């Protein structure tokens, strides 16, 4: 059977790499916050960082009093910002999908494109021979997530057909971005993500919990 999808846009944080792990260590060990959160337990992360509906996942920005500053401090601290391990089976799955002919890209928003690209090239060094690293700066475009414009830009830049393209992302507002552009979204879930809202636009959006589940879904579509 001819494969329907040929291109995969991977979100990095929360899909390929464990951003929650980075947040946890940041809260417990950053000089500015460790006195408050040195005894924080993993399962209590959503209590400290309440999950906003538009995100559907943990975000430092949702902290009720220090969110914006926390996010800036996190991004300015390489020892915490870069301390996010890849999830299980990421490298093996990316290589397998490459062998099957899929074109693969990262879709990552950041405060500093140069710094984020350098980090991603190091984090994903085993697959950068075929994985195209794309980043966009926050607020570089008018949309909240920046991904609407980024997706359109990459479709044109790499001459990709939107109906042949998948975005794998954990943030709900980025699922919205894919739907707006006409790219098929797949939601990646982890223990802290909330389900997609029961709304008509999400009726056909699949949710998977790891790379193997996604690969199995892709093989069936």
PEGI-V879116 format. One record per backbone hydrogen bond with DSSP energy under -1.0 kcal/mol. NH is the residue of the N-H (numbers start at 1). CO is the residue of the C=O. If there is no record, write none. Layout:
BEGIN
nh = [NH/NH]
co = [CO/CO]
END
This chain:
BEGIN
nh = [6/7/8/9/10/11/14/15/16/17/18/19/22/23/24/25/26/27/28/29/30/33/34/37/38/40/44/45/47/48/49/56/62/63/67/70/71/72/73/74/75/76/77/80/81/82/83/84/87/90/93/94/95/96/97/98/99/100/101/102/103/105/106/107/108/110/116/117/118/119/120/121/122/123/124/125/127/130/131/132/136/138/140/150/151/152/153/154/155/156/157/158/160/164/165/166/167/168/169/172/173/175/176/177/178/179/180/181/182/183/184/186/187/188/189/194/199/202/203/205/208/214/215/216/217/218/219/221]
co = [164/164/103/166/105/168/17/12/12/12/85/17/18/19/20/21/22/23/24/25/26/30/30/33/34/37/41/42/44/44/45/52/59/60/63/66/67/68/69/70/71/72/74/77/77/78/80/82/16/87/89/90/91/92/93/94/95/96/98/97/6/8/132/10/134/136/112/113/114/115/116/117/118/119/120/122/124/127/127/104/108/110/137/146/147/148/149/150/151/152/153/154/155/161/162/7/184/9/186/55/54/171/172/173/174/175/176/177/178/178/165/167/206/169/208/56/197/199/200/202/187/210/211/212/213/214/215/218]
END
